[in-house]
Amino acid sequence: NLQGMPGISKPYFHAAENHAFVIADYSNIELRILAEISKDESMIEAFQEGEDLHTKTASVIFAKNLEEITSDERKVGKIINFGLVYGMSKYGLQKRIQAATGGSITLEEAGNFRGSYFDLYPGVLKYQDEMLRKKSISTLGGRYWSGNTSELSKGAISRFNYPIQASGAEGLKEALALLMDQKPSHWKLVGAVHDEIILEVPIQEAEKAAQLLNQAMTEGMQKLVKTVPVLVESTISRYWKK
């Protein structure tokens, strides 16, 4: 389970002699997929304008201008963005924020944060309500779950998670298909971990490999995510790192 490898272990994964790893992953792809699926206008606009979504969320819940948001407040915005995507309650939100920042917030404050988030992104609330009630739910690529195909009962908050994670997996597979068609045979695909792809290539070809990998990952995911830009972040290293 490479996804479960702790960060401290990654420097022990080394490329072969005279080779380098080209490591690329998607930027906030789950939130971009959420924007695509929910059709929330505020979230779509933020991505189209290149805004930092975590800062945008923090500015609303703390009632501050964007330029006034501190790093800790942005961290809270990030926790809220990712937590509420999958149905985190105000109790869970309170604990996560306190654990991440070392500060203390009341349950009422956590509830207010939650309310402000859905005021900012009403399309997400509508999406979640629909997911809870639908007879079947589907991915951007067309896969679906229903009472006939799974044990996914109505009202289960895991229904928020399924379409987003599964759509991300579909987009990654599209990217891998493009990559495998286009890459030279001596470039080795050595890892596909969640939304990250790792190539091992001769050092002198690393820049060229990074360009091809970024292009394949962008084009592959854009077959599904069409209303917001898809961004890929890559690095070249002798060992596995972010």
Solvent accessible surface area in square Angstrom, and as a share of the most:
residue,aa,sasa,rsa
1,N,157,0.81
2,L,77,0.38
3,Q,110,0.49
4,G,50,0.48
5,M,66,0.29
6,P,77,0.48
7,G,56,0.53
8,I,147,0.74
9,S,21,0.14
10,K,29,0.12
11,P,59,0.37
12,Y,180,0.68
13,F,67,0.28
14,H,117,0.52
15,A,7,0.05
16,A,51,0.39
17,E,140,0.63
18,N,104,0.53
19,H,51,0.23
20,A,4,0.03
21,F,14,0.06
22,V,0,0.00
23,I,5,0.03
24,A,1,0.00
25,D,23,0.12
26,Y,9,0.04
27,S,18,0.11
28,N,46,0.24
29,I,8,0.04
30,E,31,0.14
31,L,0,0.00
32,R,12,0.05
33,I,1,0.00
34,L,0,0.00
35,A,0,0.00
36,E,22,0.10
37,I,34,0.17
38,S,16,0.11
39,K,148,0.63
40,D,3,0.01
41,E,147,0.66
42,S,27,0.18
43,M,0,0.00
44,I,26,0.13
45,E,104,0.47
46,A,0,0.00
47,F,7,0.03
48,Q,105,0.47
49,E,124,0.55
50,G,66,0.64
51,E,60,0.27
52,D,60,0.31
53,L,2,0.01
54,H,3,0.01
55,T,26,0.15
56,K,34,0.14
57,T,0,0.00
58,A,0,0.00
59,S,13,0.09
60,V,58,0.34
61,I,18,0.09
62,F,57,0.24
63,A,94,0.73
64,K,78,0.33
65,N,88,0.45
66,L,84,0.42
67,E,145,0.65
68,E,89,0.40
69,I,25,0.13
70,T,69,0.40
71,S,91,0.59
72,D,75,0.39
73,E,27,0.12
74,R,86,0.31
75,K,83,0.35
76,V,9,0.05
77,G,0,0.00
78,K,88,0.37
79,I,13,0.07
80,I,0,0.00
81,N,0,0.00
82,F,54,0.23
83,G,6,0.05
84,L,1,0.01
85,V,0,0.00
86,Y,55,0.21
87,G,15,0.15
88,M,38,0.17
89,S,52,0.34
90,K,78,0.33
91,Y,128,0.49
92,G,22,0.21
93,L,0,0.00
94,Q,38,0.17
95,K,141,0.60
96,R,116,0.42
97,I,4,0.02
98,Q,57,0.25
99,A,90,0.70
100,A,45,0.35
101,T,43,0.25
102,G,73,0.71
103,G,40,0.39
104,S,103,0.66
105,I,27,0.14
106,T,76,0.44
107,L,56,0.28
108,E,130,0.58
109,E,73,0.33
110,A,0,0.00
111,G,23,0.22
112,N,86,0.44
113,F,23,0.10
114,R,79,0.29
115,G,36,0.35
116,S,31,0.20
117,Y,0,0.00
118,F,17,0.07
119,D,119,0.61
120,L,31,0.15
121,Y,0,0.00
122,P,80,0.50
123,G,13,0.12
124,V,0,0.00
125,L,91,0.45
126,K,135,0.57
127,Y,6,0.02
128,Q,8,0.04
129,D,66,0.34
130,E,56,0.25
131,M,12,0.05
132,L,53,0.26
133,R,145,0.53
134,K,91,0.39
135,K,166,0.70
136,S,47,0.31
137,I,2,0.01
138,S,60,0.39
139,T,11,0.07
140,L,56,0.28
141,G,45,0.43
142,G,51,0.49
143,R,107,0.39
144,Y,130,0.49
145,W,48,0.17
146,S,18,0.12
147,G,68,0.66
148,N,149,0.76
149,T,77,0.44
150,S,34,0.22
151,E,173,0.77
152,L,22,0.11
153,S,71,0.46
154,K,116,0.49
155,G,46,0.44
156,A,27,0.21
157,I,99,0.50
158,S,43,0.28
159,R,8,0.03
160,F,8,0.03
161,N,50,0.25
162,Y,76,0.29
163,P,1,0.01
164,I,0,0.00
165,Q,60,0.27
166,A,14,0.11
167,S,0,0.00
168,G,15,0.14
169,A,40,0.31
170,E,21,0.09
171,G,0,0.00
172,L,16,0.08
173,K,122,0.52
174,E,60,0.27
175,A,0,0.00
176,L,34,0.17
177,A,56,0.44
178,L,33,0.17
179,L,0,0.00
180,M,97,0.43
181,D,122,0.63
182,Q,79,0.35
183,K,29,0.12
184,P,43,0.27
185,S,111,0.72
186,H,94,0.42
187,W,2,0.01
188,K,118,0.50
189,L,62,0.31
190,V,68,0.39
191,G,7,0.07
192,A,53,0.41
193,V,14,0.08
194,H,86,0.38
195,D,29,0.15
196,E,6,0.03
197,I,0,0.00
198,I,9,0.05
199,L,0,0.00
200,E,18,0.08
201,V,0,0.00
202,P,17,0.11
203,I,87,0.44
204,Q,150,0.67
205,E,45,0.20
206,A,4,0.03
207,E,118,0.53
208,K,130,0.55
209,A,0,0.00
210,A,11,0.09
211,Q,130,0.58
212,L,31,0.15
213,L,0,0.00
214,N,45,0.23
215,Q,90,0.40
216,A,1,0.00
217,M,0,0.00
218,T,34,0.20
219,E,72,0.32
220,G,0,0.00
221,M,1,0.00
222,Q,77,0.34
223,K,100,0.42
224,L,25,0.12
225,V,1,0.01
226,K,148,0.63
227,T,62,0.36
228,V,6,0.03
229,P,50,0.32
230,V,8,0.04
231,L,94,0.47
232,V,25,0.14
233,E,105,0.47
234,S,47,0.30
235,T,38,0.22
236,I,64,0.32
237,S,12,0.07
238,R,102,0.37
239,Y,72,0.27
240,W,7,0.02
241,K,75,0.32
242,K,148,0.63
